[in-house]
Each structure stands twice: as C-alpha cells, then as structure tokens.
Amino acid sequence: MNLQPLSLSLHQNIVFLTGAGVSAASGLPTFRGENGLWNDAEFMRASDAANLPESLPMVWKVFGGLRALAETIKPNAAHFAIAEVQKRHADKNITLITQNVDGLHQAAGSENVIELHGSVLRSRCTNSHCTSQPFADLTPHTEVPFCNLCKAPLRPDIVLFNEMLPPLESHLAKGALRDVDLFIAVGTSGVVAPAAQFVSSAAYAGARTILVNLEAMQPRNAYFQEEILGRAEEVLPVLLAI
C-alpha cells in the first residue's frame, strides 16, 4: 500500500467520524453493496420509526439479533488504531464520533465516544413520561421486553429513521467541529447525513478533510479534499502510523 502516514504533530484538534465500514472486518454487515442491510426489507421496516409501535416485535427480532452478534465479535485493527492514537496523543483534542451502534470502539479502548445513533447494547423505555434511563442490556430479546418501572414496552437505545439525533451527542459533535483542523471520516459513504454536513463544517473551519472508504464516493463530496480507497483495518494503521 503506497500510503504515507499523517503528520499528526501538525494538528491539535482532530475529529474521527466512523461508519459501518470500520466494523466490517469484525463480522458486522455494512449497509450498502450486494449483501448490505439496505437490501433487506425486514431490516428497512424495523429501522423506520414511522412504523412504531406496531413494528416493535420486528425491531427486537432484527436488533436483538444484531445485539447477539455484537456480543460475539471483537474490535479489529481499525478500532485499535484510533484508540491507540487517542492514547499516544493525549495532549491533543481527539474526538471520536461514530454512527455505529456496536460498542466496538469502546471495546478497543476508546473513551468518550460520541454515539450519534445510540447503542444496540442498551435498552430504554418507550414511555416518554417514564423516569427510567437507558441502561446496559446485553440480553438478545426475541420478544418485546417491558419496563420494570412503568411496564411500557422497551426498545433498543438506537436512533431509527425519522427520529432526531440525541441532543447531547449532536451538541458535542458540533462543538468538536468548530475548532477541528484534521477531519477523518472512515467507513462511511461521505455523501449522506451526518457525514456530508460534518465534513462541510470541518472544511469551513479550515480543517484538512480525508475520507477513508472501500468504495469511491458517488457522487463525490467536494468538501473532502482527499479520498483514500481501501479497507479501514488496513489503511488506518498505516495512515496513523500505529
């Protein structure tokens, strides 16, 4: 691989944005491509909040299965490369924003991960008036579970289509992008939200912007100055000199 490591000494405020391609080598399916999840009609229906509450059994069937899978897999070299950069460069402001819900960044050792789409490893109550909080839940439920406090149905603590991103995570992500001087998106198409908006914010802040992805952007996002094609688990250790 003819790839030169980045000179991280030139940067102080670094933001990583990761998508499904980071976890592909760990055994989790991606969304696009021949075997992508977007080709599964059941997954698409379960992923749309407009179908709730009737779709809750299907939500648990799909994401309970993903929870069971996430519990059996391990982080790969891409996850470990980002975690190691955070450890080696603790004097820098390094923010990790992920669209993934699998918890693999934390398993690799990354801390203070901004989970834009929540985590499949947590559950929360569907009753907006309930005082319960999202909680760690590793049980791969095959039927809809119920809240211990109010007895309303539970759901995985993830963001579905037609739902807003969590306010705190959105605020933290936007804050990191205000002063960013190096923005690296990994394993995401780079042309849909939130990657498209995040890279434009980074570009306006004057950051160097890089996309690492298996496939080229279609169409190309002009806010990415550089595009590196390859597998995240192969590119990142070289790019970050890990």
BELPE-V859067 format. One record per pair of residues at least 6 apart in sequence whose C-alpha atoms are under 7 Angstrom apart, sorted by the first residue. I is the first residue (numbers start at 1). GAP is how many residues later the second one is. If there is no record, write none. Layout:
# BELPE-V859067
i->{I I}
gap->{GAP GAP}
This chain:
# BELPE-V859067
i->{3 4 5 5 5 5 6 6 11 11 12 12 12 13 13 13 13 13 13 13 14 14 14 14 14 14 14 15 15 15 15 15 15 15 16 16 16 16 16 16 17 17 17 17 17 17 18 18 18 18 18 18 18 19 19 19 19 19 19 20 20 20 20 21 21 21 21 22 22 22 22 24 25 26 26 26 26 27 29 29 30 30 31 31 32 37 38 43 45 46 46 46 47 47 48 48 48 49 49 49 49 50 56 57 57 60 60 60 60 61 63 64 64 64 65 67 67 67 67 68 70 74 75 75 75 76 77 77 78 78 78 78 79 79 80 81 81 81 83 83 83 86 95 96 96 97 97 97 97 97 98 98 98 99 99 99 100 101 101 101 101 102 102 103 114 115 116 116 116 116 117 117 117 118 118 118 119 119 120 120 120 121 121 121 122 122 122 122 122 122 123 123 123 123 123 123 123 123 124 124 124 124 124 124 124 125 125 125 125 125 125 126 126 126 126 127 130 134 144 144 145 145 146 146 146 147 147 159 177 177 178 179 180 180 180 181 181 181 182 182 182 183 183 183 183 183 184 184 184 185 185 185 186 186 186 186 187 187 187 188 189 190 190 190 191 191 199 199 199 200 203 203 209 209 209 210 210 210 210 211 211 211 211 212 212 212 212 212 213 213 213 213 213 214 214 214 215 216}
gap->{236 235 233 234 235 236 233 234 170 171 80 81 169 79 80 81 166 167 168 169 79 80 81 166 167 168 169 79 80 81 165 167 168 169 79 80 81 167 168 169 79 80 81 167 168 169 79 80 81 167 168 169 170 79 80 81 167 168 169 10 80 167 168 9 166 167 211 56 164 165 210 6 51 47 48 49 50 46 7 8 6 7 6 7 6 6 6 19 6 9 12 13 113 114 112 113 114 111 112 113 114 112 88 86 87 81 82 83 84 81 57 76 77 78 75 53 54 71 73 72 32 30 29 32 33 157 156 160 154 155 158 159 26 29 28 155 156 161 25 26 27 8 81 17 18 16 17 18 19 76 16 17 18 16 17 18 17 16 17 18 19 17 18 16 55 54 49 50 53 54 41 42 48 39 40 41 38 39 36 37 38 15 16 17 12 13 14 15 34 35 11 12 13 14 31 32 33 34 9 10 11 30 31 32 33 7 22 27 28 29 30 26 27 28 29 25 20 23 9 10 8 9 6 7 8 6 7 6 24 25 27 26 22 25 27 25 26 27 25 26 27 19 24 25 26 27 25 26 27 25 26 27 25 26 27 46 25 26 45 25 28 6 27 31 26 30 10 24 25 23 6 20 15 16 17 14 15 16 17 13 15 16 17 15 16 17 18 20 15 16 17 18 19 15 16 17 14 13}
